[in-house]
Amino acid sequence: MNKLVVPLLGLMLLYSCKEEVKNPYFTSDEIYDKVIESTDIVHKEISKKASLFYVLNRYDTLIILSVKYENVIKPTFMIKKEGTFYTDSCKIIVTEPYYPKFQLIKTPNKLKQNDIEKYPLAYNGDDYQKGVMYKIKDVNHLELIAKGDLRKYFYPIKEYEIPAPPPPPKEYLNKTE
């Protein structure tokens, strides 16, 4: 009996030592901690009133973008949203990753699904891309790239540009009714 108990206790000990991820949204606690830390950086250094954030993942980059309005500035109105979660003073919208190098979003996760504006709200044109950007070495190691004004990182991508419609044929321009 003792020969069976000792190996069983050893297996239980090994299983209990396995590191558990405590957040219900991301694949590592480091990603979650950086998102929360980034909201604090924005509140302290960029915008004290910020309460709406987007989490973007493109290739090996994690971007926490602070915005005033949902679905208004580029790239927030064109990207698919995975869901939202809340902290004490913030709504955080997690977006669909764009060719991610690492899996950051848990499957399944506890993100709220029906908590996102479907249509752009009224917009006065005074918002811009600001926030914090990290290079992802792996899901447990992130390196700060930039913080503050991020406009220089958001430029038009040709495949997403909507071409201008062609001009009307000349016969329509010369007709008078």
Secondary structure, DSSP 8 states (H G I E B T S, - for coil): -HHHHHHHHHHHHHHHHS-----SSBSSHHHHHHHHHHHHHIIIII-TT--EEEEEEETTEEEEEEESSTT-STTTTTS-EEEEEE-SS-EEEEE--BS-SS--B-SS---BSS-S-SS-----S----EEEEEEEEETTEEEEEEEEE-GGG----GGG---------HHHHH---
